[in-house]
Amino acid sequence: MSQWPEWLPLNSGLRPLFPYGAPQVPAEAVLNTNENPFPISAALAKAIASRVEIVATNLNRYPERDATTLRAGLAAFINSLSQSAVTVDNIWAANGSNEIIQSLFLAFGEKGAIGFTPSYSMHPLIARVTQTGWIDGQRRADFSLDIALAKEEIAQANPALTFITTPNNPTGSSITIAEIAELAQVVPGLLVVDEAYAEFSDEISAVTLITQYPNVVVIRTMSKAFSFAGARLGYLVADKAVIDSLFLVRLPYHLSALTQAAAEVALEYRDELLGNVAALIKNREWVESELKKLHLSVIPSKANFLLFSGFDIPAPILWKSLLDAGVLIRDVGLSGYLRVTIGTEADNKLFIQALTKIIADRESTKK
Ligand SMILES: *Cc1c(COP(=O)(O)O)cnc(C)c1O
């Protein structure tokens, strides 16, 4: 059974698929896509507008194709966070890290990829769209990564790309730099470390491994800690040979002059933008303790979200009850679990109040 008309020559691999669709519905507290709840400051918004005004006078011309200024800025940013010494030649920038992931599959996907489930659902989905073979590796029952088992599965799959997400989405759990190095020594192709939430974590970034292990490639994004999801800016830190390969698969002028300008200005305000990270970590600790007071289980998280379980209501029903109360969180399709993004204090209070009431109402109907 297919939703597609017979005459449409849609690729067979795409026929059973549905478009990515985290619900974008209005809610009082939007806690479903791990965005930063704090908007950029008025000063930064103004600085972006002024830069865009200048760039706009030149929009009759194609943008700077290699985004050299922006990539140099990203290199400096990474070096300041990780005491690394990467240069513009080690950075690739694109329209969100999703485009980075797509480019990796286009350039390196021929011999397939492996990831460890549950993890970021876009990895296998983009693999499928690019006709890259994908293997679902296993995690332990508590969703932590079993490195010994992962090594066995990698050896068996012999993939070109091994995906590790740390801190992992949707669980929030992370692995250590020593464990990443252990995997880098055994993967047959590239070890792709998706660090979308790295700024929230106290683990050492895998960018520090690239000099020793040139097969380590690290995906970062401005969408989460940086409060910049709407601008669409993701980037890759890798050996020069990896970056050079991506020039083969990128579309010409893929990164708009407006995007480049906005991201360059945002990097100039990085201290202000990352200033919210500490507050979000504190808020995460508060939400975690409140969830535990409700006798729920929470996976320890080093990101800006929590995966929780232990409620005796089916997850889709609890999700809908919360939405009816004005709180949009995420049903990630794991039976018995829901994921909540950490918001402002007001968002988090609304979430905990709504959840407390739903659970109490449920208890009283059971009596
Ligand atoms: C949110 C997220 C991304 C970010 O995607 P963008 O396209 O940069 O917005 C990448 N990887 C993971 C694991 C994520 O959760």
The ligand as a Gaussian input file, in Angstrom:
#p B3LYP/6-31G(d) Opt

LIG

0 1
 C       19.665000      18.711000      16.840000
 C       20.703000      17.763000      16.363000
 C       21.477000      18.076000      15.263000
 C       21.331000      19.456000      14.677000
 O       20.895000      19.548000      13.443000
 P       21.003000      20.970000      12.714000
 O       20.746000      20.553000      11.303000
 O       22.398000      21.477000      12.915000
 O       19.982000      21.862000      13.292000
 C       22.474000      17.214000      14.876000
 N       22.692000      16.077000      15.531000
 C       21.979000      15.751000      16.612000
 C       22.286000      14.507000      17.366000
 C       20.948000      16.577000      17.045000
 O       20.211000      16.239000      18.110000

